[in-house]
Amino acid sequence: MQAYLWDQESWGTTESLKHKVEQARDVAYDIEDVLDEFMLHAFHQHHRRDIFNTLHDLAHSVKHWSSFSDLSSKIQKIKEKISNLKDFATIAPDANTNPSESGESSSPGLRTAHQVIRLHDHNDIVGFERISKDVIRQLIHGRLQFKTISLVGRGGSGKTILAKNVYDSKNVRGKFDCHAWVHVSPSFSEDELLRDVFKQLFPASKHTFCSKGMDLQANLRDYLQRKSYVIIFDDICSKEQWECIYKALPVGSKGSKIIVTTRKTDLASNFSNCIHTLDGLLAKQAACDLFHKRAFQSRYRECPPQLRSVSEKIVKKCEGSPLAIATAGALLSKKPMDLIQWNKFHDSLGTVIGDDANPDIISRILRQSYRELSSNQRSCFLYFTIGLFHRAWKADPHVGSRKVRGKSKRRKTLEEVAEEYLDELIGRNLVRTSRRDLDGRIRSCRVQSVTLELIVDKSEEGNFVLVLADQNTVSAENIRHLSVRKAGTALSQVEGDRAKNVRTAFFSGWDKPCSRRIGEVVGNFQLLRVLDLQDAPLDEFPEYVVSLTLLRYLSLRNATKIKEVPKSIKKLLCLETLDLRQTGVTKLPNEILYLHNLSHLLAYRYDVKNYVDFDSHLCTSIEKMKNLRTLDVCSTSEEEYLNMEDRLHPPPNLQRLYVEGCLHKIPAWVCPSLNHLSKIGLKWSKLEASPLDYLQDLPELVELELVDAYTGIELVFAVGSFKELKKLHVEKLDQLHTVVIQEGAVPDLQKMVLCNCVNLKMLPLGINNLSCVEELLLYEMHEEFVAQLHKSSEDRVMVSHIPIIRSFTLDAYKRWSVRNLS
């Protein structure tokens, strides 16, 4: 059934086949429901393990016999429906548009993650160089007055790429005290938007200024009043959105600037001092350059002679649209470099059948890209309608049902498959990366507005997701995936039989009264796999959750009043992810050990008074975790020693290691055993020997954090050491007097953070040779150290190549102030 549905969507379903597809999809849903209902009853049987309870077992079996009888009846009805689907294997008439004949393989992992990063994380500024220079000039050299700059253009015209290029400019970021990038979604929450701005403008303040109940607007204005800032608000679509933003920002001096991207010229004219209009059309040469950049980046970096003619035809058909050109190039970058296959792709762009009747070339190419996804990848893609991805994907059996074998014949984990799906979506230009860690790990991502329109259209067409944002009556039946954006007003829309088959439920926009009703609603979702109750105003762990036998993903993040997890958690045998971050849970019941499928247990809480003061066994267990990627071990106090045994055989693929507690020495198994370690953090270690001597040869280490980790007076980065290191964070090394960076050490360092090292009064010797450093951030450093960074200092020449230099200090009221020393 899934293969049939995939075929029809891949060919571009005609009107004559749409009804047949809807019938087939309904039957597929019915089959899924029957299978899940059977699993539900099977788990009820599985719970009865007491062999002395024979009479109870017998009675229970009789009780459930009627349920199994109902399933038998449903299966018979499904068979009848299938027999009524005549011409079930109808083949679409135009084989030229069949992606299976185009040489395209839908299986993930055609390229490595690093190839995807190279191909799609750069800024395609082709064709916008002049406007980019104008905007940068207006930001840097404009008069010291508040100014709003608007970038206006239709969807796919390049507004966001242009804004991102300007935002990432070293000259721009060095000019302002603080900066933020905010994507404004159509259903944005004012509190969420302001909280996002705050965390980006000053990450160190996110725990002190962004707690619930605070007047975010007043705090934001107060914080920004004495600072110069640049903020990009991407994709504003209404006057109400702008008014909400504007009233929270101080219209002061210091030359602060705002950049807005929008599709609406009339909206921009209401608030902008300067408007740049993008007509969305690239000149011929710029269009070809962009196409070649995307299509041949990972191969020859130029168009092969046999493909020049067809490439020109494809670019011409893209009508100058940057998004269409970039997406077409991304699609073709994965196809064989075969003239016949490329001509087929060109011809398919002109096909007008079914939903391709839309003449918009961007829509056509995005739909073509969607069609070439596998069935599982499509499901992942559609989850962006409700803002869930990766861990939530694994809870969908259609996503994780196929474990792909790698070259080593080892069956890949669901985590690896999910990562490959995400890389594939990025590679096809359907998803954009918003933020990556220095080791390349994706932290957040988003889809463009025009892509979101496609997702919403496909979700509605396939009855995949229902989004509720108000009290409007909806007609959708048999809801599968549910996103309630205003939980206080829309709960009545998801009651009764129409929602009994919900598999995914995401709630936001909470108020206190609705938390009492949520149990009545969610308790009826007996086939639920994913439940996200983030930020819910719950007083205790919701007992109704443990009756959701098939649940695989549960998030109670930021439900701060929840203090404990009940023993009945053992009933959730299918649970894979349990997110208890920022709750009051400090202990877990032993019954958590019953959850053999649990692969993500997130239960930490930060209680940070300021940036530098932090309040807050095992080896045999760790050795059993063969697929462990992140290990964070914390002592119960700063004085307690951790016994990290030398005889430990650590998980071979460990990527991130955080150790918080006293150490006699760095365990011998860290190096050279952990060749894939990309991040390491040592806190309270109080080592007498320099940790650099033990860590310098880790081949893939990109981030190193040392907090109260060393009692010596000198840190020496030896010749040629830490070749891949990109971020260095040194904090609270009270005895540290000298930092030396010898020739060829840390050659790729991009960010250096020095915090509260009270005896460090000299600049790091050799910092002038670190040509890649982009940011030097200081927190509570000695004034003698800071004085050497002033432009009038003779030592300033040592850091003159660093575009962003900031010094942060705490005032008497424990508020941070910042000095821009760039």
C-alpha positions, -999 to 999 in steps of 0.1 A, spaced: 0 0 0 28 24 9 46 16 -23 15 23 -43 10 56 -26 46 65 -32 44 57 -69 13 78 -74 28 108 -56 61 104 -74 45 105 -108 23 134 -100 -12 122 -95 -38 132 -120 -73 143 -111 -87 109 -123 -65 91 -98 -68 113 -68 -99 96 -55 -83 62 -59 -52 75 -39 -75 88 -12 -92 54 -9 -58 36 -8 -45 60 19 -76 54 40 -71 16 37 -34 21 47 -45 41 78 -71 13 87 -43 -13 84 -20 8 106 -48 12 132 -55 -25 134 -18 -34 138 -15 -8 166 -46 -20 183 -33 -56 182 0 -44 197 -19 -25 224 -38 -57 235 -6 -78 232 12 -55 256 -17 -58 281 -12 -96 279 26 -91 283 22 -73 316 7 -103 333 38 -122 344 27 -138 377 24 -176 370 4 -180 402 -24 -156 389 -39 -183 366 -75 -174 374 -68 -137 369 -52 -145 335 -81 -166 324 -106 -139 333 -85 -112 317 -83 -133 285 -121 -136 284 -124 -99 289 -101 -92 259 -117 -118 237 -143 -93 225 -115 -69 216 -97 -95 194 -131 -104 179 -135 -67 170 -101 -67 153 -110 -97 133 -141 -79 121 -121 -48 112 -96 -69 92 -124 -85 72 -137 -50 64 -102 -39 52 -101 -69 29 -134 -59 14 -121 -24 9 -90 -37 -9 -110 -59 -32 -131 -29 -41 -100 -9 -51 -102 -20 -88 -72 -14 -110 -52 -10 -79 -18 -12 -96 -27 15 -122 5 29 -138 8 66 -145 7 73 -182 38 94 -185 68 73 -177 92 102 -185 84 117 -151 90 85 -132 118 92 -108 127 55 -106 138 57 -142 158 89 -137 187 71 -122 179 86 -88 184 64 -57 162 74 -29 182 56 -2 199 80 22 236 84 27 246 90 -9 269 116 5 286 120 38 274 147 63 306 166 56 298 168 19 263 180 27 278 207 49 302 219 22 275 219 -4 247 236 15 260 256 44 277 283 24 259 315 15 248 315 -21 252 353 -26 256 349 -63 239 378 -80 233 399 -49 268 413 -44 259 449 -50 229 450 -27 249 431 0 276 458 -1 250 486 1 233 470 31 266 464 49 277 500 42 244 513 57 249 492 88 285 501 94 289 536 81 254 550 86 248 578 110 244 570 147 207 568 147 182 540 149 175 526 114 153 498 100 163 483 67 138 461 48 146 434 22 114 429 1 107 402 -24 85 372 -33 91 338 -18 124 323 -31 137 357 -43 168 354 -21 159 377 8 169 353 36 202 343 19 211 380 14 202 389 50 223 359 63 253 369 43 251 404 57 245 391 92 275 368 90 298 395 78 328 399 102 327 437 98 291 438 108 294 416 138 324 435 150 306 468 147 278 461 172 278 451 209 252 423 203 233 406 175 204 382 169 186 364 141 149 356 146 127 338 122 91 351 127 67 322 121 30 330 111 18 316 145 45 332 166 40 337 203 52 371 216 68 356 247 86 330 227 99 356 202 112 379 229 128 351 248 145 340 216 159 375 210 171 377 246 190 344 245 207 353 213 217 388 222 234 377 254 235 339 260 248 344 296 216 361 306 192 334 294 188 318 329 184 351 348 163 372 325 142 347 307 125 328 336 87 326 335 68 354 350 94 380 341 84 411 322 103 402 291 95 434 272 107 456 300 138 436 306 147 436 269 143 473 266 164 479 297 191 456 285 194 471 251 191 507 261 228 513 265 240 490 237 244 490 200 227 460 184 217 446 151 187 422 149 173 404 118 136 396 118 131 371 90 98 368 72 75 393 89 41 391 73 18 414 93 16 448 109 7 432 142 39 412 142 60 443 136 42 463 163 48 436 189 85 436 180 89 474 178 74 482 212 99 458 229 130 475 213 145 508 225 146 534 198 178 549 211 212 561 200 244 541 195 236 533 159 214 502 165 200 487 133 172 463 124 169 443 92 135 429 82 127 405 54 92 405 41 71 397 10 50 428 14 62 462 0 33 481 16 41 466 50 78 475 47 69 511 38 52 515 72 84 511 93 115 512 72 140 540 67 154 521 37 139 495 14 158 472 -9 135 454 -34 146 420 -48 128 412 -80 138 376 -76 154 373 -110 191 366 -115 209 377 -147 219 348 -170 256 346 -159 247 349 -122 220 322 -126 245 299 -143 272 305 -117 247 296 -89 235 265 -107 271 253 -112 280 261 -76 252 238 -64 252 211 -91 290 205 -94 304 216 -60 312 180 -48 324 169 -82 343 189 -108 333 224 -96 325 232 -132 301 220 -158 313 191 -179 312 198 -217 285 172 -224 261 188 -199 266 225 -208 237 227 -232 211 209 -210 224 229 -180 217 261 -198 182 249 -207 175 240 -171 187 273 -158 165 291 -184 135 271 -173 141 283 -137 133 318 -149 160 334 -128 146 324 -94 175 318 -69 155 292 -49 145 273 -80 180 274 -94 196 263 -61 171 235 -56 174 222 -91 212 222 -87 209 204 -54 187 177 -70 210 172 -99 241 170 -77 230 136 -67 221 122 -101 244 104 -125 261 129 -149 243 113 -178 229 135 -206 197 114 -210 189 116 -173 195 153 -172 173 158 -202 146 138 -185 148 161 -155 145 192 -178 115 177 -195 98 169 -162 99 205 -152 75 213 -180 50 186 -172 16 200 -162 -4 172 -146 -23 171 -113 -8 195 -87 18 205 -113 -8 227 -129 6 255 -107 27 276 -131 51 288 -104 85 273 -113 96 273 -76 65 252 -67 72 228 -95 108 222 -86 101 219 -48 74 193 -57 98 175 -79 123 174 -51 96 161 -27 86 134 -52 121 120 -53 121 114 -15 116 79 -2 83 72 16 101 74 50 119 107 41 85 122 31 71 114 65 101 131 82 97 161 59 60 165 68 68 165 105 82 201 100 45 212 99 45 208 137 81 216 143 93 182 154 122 162 139 149 137 146 141 121 180 104 124 172 109 108 138 122 76 153 88 72 171 71 68 137 74 32 125 72 44 88 104 64 95 124 40 115 111 7 101 139 3 76 173 -1 91 198 4 63 230 -17 62 262 1 57 293 -11 39 305 -29 70 272 -49 70 264 -35 105 228 -26 109 226 12 114 208 25 145 176 45 142 196 75 154 220 72 124 191 66 99 173 97 113 205 118 109 209 106 73 173 115 65 179 150 79 211 154 59 192 143 28 165 169 33 192 196 37 210 183 6 178 186 -14 175 222 -3 141 214 13 155 222 48 179 249 59 203 246 88 199 275 113 226 265 137 254 239 138 279 230 165 315 234 156 317 197 151 290 199 124 262 186 146 228 202 137 213 221 166 184 237 149 169 240 114 139 255 96 121 255 63 115 286 41 80 300 38 75 287 3 86 253 14 63 254 44 34 261 20 43 228 2 45 209 35 11 222 46 -4 214 12 9 179 13 -1 174 49 -37 184 43 -38 164 10 -27 132 28 -45 140 61 -11 139 78 -12 168 102 -40 189 117 -28 223 131 -52 241 155 -44 276 165 -79 289 176 -115 279 182 -124 276 145 -143 245 137 -124 220 116 -138 192 95 -109 168 94 -117 133 104 -94 105 115 -67 128 128 -32 112 128 -8 140 138 -20 169 159 -5 203 167 -24 225 191 -9 260 191 -33 275 217 -41 246 241 -63 268 262 -89 274 234 -87 245 210 -89 214 232 -126 210 224 -117 204 187 -98 171 195 -124 153 216 -144 122 206 -139 95 180 -124 118 154 -92 119 175 -90 84 188 -63 74 163 -39 103 170 -3 92 168 15 125 175 3 153 198 21 186 203 7 212 226 17 248 232 2 281 242 -8 269 276 -29 285 303 -36 272 338 -72 261 334 -65 240 303 -39 218 322 -68 203 341 -86 192 309 -55 180 291 -57 146 308 -93 140 296 -82 146 261 -48 129 259 -61 100 279 -82 90 249 -53 89 225 -46 52 232 -25 47 200 -3 77 207 34 74 200 47 110 204 35 134 232 51 168 236 38 187 267 67 212 268 61 242 291 28 227 304 17 242 337 15 208 354 18 204 392 29 168 391 38 140 366 6 133 346 -6 98 356 -27 95 325 5 93 305 14 58 318 -18 44 302 -4 53 268 11 19 262 26 25 227 42 58 236 77 62 223 85 99 228 75 119 259 86 155 265 78 173 298 105 198 293 102 231 313 73 217 334 92 230 364 67 219 392 71 182 384 93 168 412 92 130 407 85 103 382 61 76 394 70 39 396 42 32 371 66 46 344 76 9 340 44 4 319 58 25 290 78 -4 276 80 12 241 94 45 254 126 56 235 129 92 245 121 108 279 127 145 281 127 159 317 150 188 312 144 218 334 119 200 356 123 195 393 131 158 390 164 149 408 159 112 413 144 84 391 127 53 404 144 19 399 114 10 377 130 31 349 152 0 343 122 -18 328 123 6 298 147 -15 276 140 6 245 150 39 262 178 55 242 174 92 252 170 101 289 173 138 294 169 149 330 192 177 339 184 211 353 204 243 353 201 267 383 225 294 374 228 325 396 254 341 372 277 329 345 305 316 367 289 301 398 273 267 393 255 246 419 245 217 412 302 57 397 293 35 368 321 21 347 305 -13 341 273 3 329 291 26 306 310 -2 289 277 -19 280 266 13 261 283 4 228 264 31 208 269 59 234 277 92 217 275 117 247 287 110 283 282 136 310 294 125 345 288 149 375 298 146 411 274 155 439 296 185 449 327 204 437 349 187 463 340 151 455 365 130 436 353 110 406 368 75 402 371 74 364 389 41 363 418 36 340 407 1 331 375 13 316 369 4 280 348 34 268 323 33 240 344 35 208 323 61 190 320 86 219 319 121 205 312 143 235 326 139 270 318 161 300 333 154 334 323 176 364 341 168 396 376 164 411 401 142 392 435 129 403 444 127 367 428 125 333 419 88 327 443 70 304 414 58 282 406 93 270 436 94 246 442 77 223 411 55 227 386 82 218 396 91 183 362 104 175 359 128 204 349 162 192 340 180 225 354 177 260 345 197 291 363 195 324 348 212 354 360 213 390 388 188 381 415 208 399 442 189 381 478 195 392 492 185 358 482 204 327 453 187 309 467 200 276 495 174 277 469 146 277 444 160 252 466 176 225 467 146 202 430 139 200 425 140 162 390 153 159 387 176 190 370 208 180 358 222 213 376 223 247 362 237 279 382 240 311 364 253 342 382 252 375 400 223 359 437 231 366 457 245 395 489 253 376 502 288 367 509 281 330 490 267 300 512 258 270 498 248 237 527 229 222 540 231 187 515 216 162 490 206 188 451 207 187 451 209 149 412 207 146 403 228 177 379 256 169 366 268 203 385 272 235 368 281 268 390 288 299 372 297 331 381 301 368 417 289 366 426 309 397 463 304 396 468 308 359 494 334 351 505 327 315 490 313 283 515 303 256 505 294 221 536 279 203 541 278 166 516 259 146 494 252 176 456 255 174 458 267 138 421 266 131 409 283 164 378 305 157 365 314 192 384 320 225 365 326 257 384 337 289 363 339 321 372 349 356 409 340 355 418 366 382 456 363 379 458 363 341 469 398 333 488 392 300 475 385 266 481 349 254 516 348 239 513 339 202 477 350 198 489 372 170 496 341 149 461 327 152 448 340 119 414 322 120 401 337 153 369 355 148 358 361 184 375 369 217 351 371 246 361 381 281 340 376 312 350 392 345 387 394 335 413 416 353 413 452 342 450 450 334 442 423 308 413 443 293 434 474 291 458 458 267 429 454 242 421 491 240 429 507 207 453 531 224 474 502 239 507 492 223 497 456 227 465 461 206 484 450 175 484 414 188 446 412 184 440 437 156 431 408 132 402 397 154 369 412 142 348 407 174 362 415 209 339 419 238 344 424 276 315 415 300 314 425 336 288 421 364 275 452 382 264 454 419 229 442 409 244 410 392 235 424 358 259 421 329 273 450 310 293 448 278 322 468 263 327 465 226 365 465 220 364 455 183 
